[in-house]
Amino acid sequence: MTPVLSDLEEMASSVFGWEDLRSGQRQAMQALAWGHDFRPEYLQLGTLADSLSCPVLALTATAAAPEQEEITRQLHLGDPVVLVEGSDRPNLRLEVVPHVQEADKHRAVVEQVEALEKPGLVYVATRKAADMLAEELSALGMNAASYHSGRRSSDREEIHEGFLNGRLDVVVATTAFGMGIDKPDVRFVVHGAVADSLDSYYQEIGRGGRDGGPAAATLHYRPEDLSLRRFFAAKAADREGLGQLFAVLRAQGAPLP
């Protein structure tokens, strides 16, 4: 059960009357990261748990001490028992490959993905990059597909299922691909661009080698890539810059072509 599928009242009505109810939030970080933005339903989970008077189990792959405190507050956990495991994954081989030219970085990503044991994931920064790279990998004979929020829901579901059941060798994705990915035999996670945060990077490479077998986790990057992530991370537009842009548009006196 997730609050993405229903609002608080629907959730409550669906579970009232169940005996020995156990409430679990599989991705507690969503209550923190998404609740403030485009998933406000997550902020209602604490109220729901209060109304049901049931035990609550909150699980997350990554959460530093400040995030742990925020999750405790958002879910109304009171004085919870907190269990924190180490992040060491000996079967993951971490590698960082710096590049100067974008073309060189792209070529290195393609060559590495072609040579690595499949199946695997490739993360990129934009939808356009995901589509183009998936097409290029497909032309090389791999069963590859792109996954991002710009694709139709039915297409995303088909790609998701295709990757889980082994029909796809490679999924090239933005950060939109990750929810529900519990495939044990992912042999590589290649980043063609830096992740949006260290927590995100840890979660994304953590999808490799869940069967205990070896898996490659390689980051290809240029220093310039960081500026794109800073742009995505910006919460508000610059007011002065917007004012200057508005002044230029108004001075045109006519619609721009």
N, C-alpha and C positions, 0 to 999 in steps of 0.2 A: 504494500500500500504506500503510495506517495501522494503528497499534497498537490503534485502537478496534475493529477487526474481528477481531483475533486476538491471542493472547498471544505471548510471546517465543519459546517453543519452536515454535509453529506458524509464526511468521514465519520463523524460521531454517530450518526444514525446507523451506519453500516456495521459498527462494532458494538454498540450497546446491546446487551443481552448475551454476549459471548461469555462463557465461563472460563475462568483461569486465563484471562487475556494476558498476553505478553506483547508489549509494544516495543518495536525496534526501529531506529532510524539508521539505515545502513550507511548513509553518507552524512554524518553530522556536520561536516564542513559546509554542506549546502545551506544549512540553516543560517550559517554565518555569511558565506560568500554570495549566495543567491537571494537570501531573504531580503536584503537591503535594496536589491535591484529589480530583476524581472521575475522573481518567484516569491512574492510577498507571502504566499501561503505557508512557506516554511517557518515564518515567524509566528505562526499560530500553533505550532506543534506543542509548545509548552502549555498553552491554554487547554489544548485537547487532552494532554496527559493529565493535567490537573482535574479535568471534569471526569475522567475515567478512573482516577485513583488506582492506576496500575503501575507495575514496575517498568522502567524505561532503560533500554540499552542503547547507547549512542556509540557508533563505530566510525572511525575515519582513518585513512591511511597516513595522513600528514596533518599535524596540528602542533604548532609550537605552544609554549606556555600561555601567551596572551590569547591565542585562539581557543585553547582549552577552557580558559576562564569565560570567554564569550559564549562558547557552546553551552557551558554549564548554566550561564545566565539565561540564554535564549530558550533553553529547553526546561527551565525551572527545576533543575536537578537537585537544588539544595546542597547537601553535603555528600556528593557521590564518591564511590570507590573508583579511583583513576588508575588504570593499568597502562603503562607505556612500554612498548617493546623497542628493541634496537632497530636501526634502519639498515644494518649490514646485510647485503645480498651477495655472498661470495660467488655465486654462479653467474653474476652479471659482469661483463667486461666493459668497463667504462673507458671511453676514448673521446678526446676532443681534437678536432682537426681544423686548424685555422686556415683561412684563405684570404687572398687579397682581391682577386677578381671574382665577380658574381658568376661569370661563365665557368671559371675553374671549379668553383664550389658546386655548381649544378652538375657538371660533368662527374665530379667525384662522387656525388650522391647517387647518380644513375649507375655508375660502374660498381659501386659498393653493393647497392641493392641487387643488381643483376648477379653478383658473385655469391652473395650470402645464401645460406640455407633458408628455405621458406617454411612457414609463413612469417610475415613480419609487418610492421607498421612504419610509416614515414609521416612525420609531422612537419607541416610547413605553416607559414604565417597567414596566407591569404587564400581565398577560394580559387582565384585565378591560378595561383601556383599549384594548388591541389589538382585542379582539372588538367592543367598542361602536363604535369609530371605523370599523372595516371595514364594519360594518353600515350606518353613516350614509353613508359614501361610496358604498356599493352602492345605497342608496336614491336617491342623486343621479344615478345612471346610470353610474357607473364600475364596471369589472370589478375589484373589490377583494376581498382576502382577508386574514385575520389569520394570523399564524405565531408560534407560541410552543411551549415545551416541554410545555404541557398538552394539545396536540393529538395525535391518534394518529399514529404513524409514517407510515402510508399517506397520511394527509391532508397531513402536512408534505411528503412526497415529491411529491405531486400539485401542491401550491402552488409548490414549488420549480421543478418542471418547467414549470408554467404560466407562471411569471414569466420563465423563461429563453426559452421559445419564443414569447412575445408574447401569450399568451391573457389574461394579467392586466395591467391598467393600473397597479395599486397594490398593494403588499404592506405591511400595517401589522404591525410586528413588535417583539418585544423583542430583546434582544441575542442571542437564540438563532438569529436569522436572519443568516447571514453566511458560513458555511463553504461553499465551492464556488460563491460568487456571482461569476461573471466574465462579466457581461453588459455589452457595450460601450456600449449606447445609453441607459443610465439618465440621465434628464434632471434629476432632482432627488433630494436626500436631505433630508428635513425631519425635524427632531427636535421632537417634542411634549414632550420632557422632556430634562433634561441626561443625557449619557452617564455611564457609571460611572467613566470615567477619561479623561484627555486622549488616551492611546494608543487607547482604544476609539473615541473621537470621530473621531480621524484616520483610523482604519481604516474606520469606517462612512461618512464623507463621501467617502472614497477610492473607493467603489463607484460614484460618479457620474462621468460624462463620460470613461469609459475609451477611447472612440473619438476623443478629442481635441476633441469638440464641447463647446459651453457646457453647464454644469450648475449648478443652484442648490443651495447647501448652507445651509439656514436653521435656526437654533436658536431656538425659542420657549421662554421659561422664566420662572418666577417664583422669587424667592429662596428661597421655601419648598420648592421642588423639591429643593434640595440635601440637605435633611434625610432624604428618602427614600433617596437614593443612599448617604448615610452609614449608614443603617440596613442596606441591602443589603451594604455593604462590611464591616460588623462581623463579626469572625471568631469571637467568643465572646459568650455571654450574660453580662450583669452578675450576678455571684454574689450580691451583696447584694440586688439587685432580685428575683432568683429566690427567695431566702430569704424575703423579705417576701411574695411571691405565695404561696409554699407555706404560710406561716403563716396567711394569710387563708383559703385553701382549707380548711386543716385545722380552722380555727375554725368553719366552717360546720356541721360535724357530719353533713353529708349531701351527696349529689351535687347539684351545681348544675343548674338547669333548662337 
